[in-house]
């Protein structure tokens, strides 16, 4: 959706999350549990593994 609309991910999130609604509550928990950091670390590990496999 980011590529299709050109909108910032935060803007798209705001478009689908009602204040005090269920979706924003799920987003809050994901952020609290480090979801973003986990995704970044997973992608780093994937890239490193891929690089090592190419050697």
MODELLER restraints for C-alpha pairs under 7 A, 6 or more apart:
rsr = mdl.restraints
at = mdl.atoms
rsr.add(forms.Gaussian(group=physical.xy_distance, feature=features.Distance(at['CA:2:A'], at['CA:8:A']), mean=6.49, stdev=0.5))
rsr.add(forms.Gaussian(group=physical.xy_distance, feature=features.Distance(at['CA:2:A'], at['CA:9:A']), mean=6.29, stdev=0.5))
rsr.add(forms.Gaussian(group=physical.xy_distance, feature=features.Distance(at['CA:17:A'], at['CA:23:A']), mean=5.55, stdev=0.5))
rsr.add(forms.Gaussian(group=physical.xy_distance, feature=features.Distance(at['CA:17:A'], at['CA:24:A']), mean=5.29, stdev=0.5))
rsr.add(forms.Gaussian(group=physical.xy_distance, feature=features.Distance(at['CA:18:A'], at['CA:24:A']), mean=6.81, stdev=0.5))
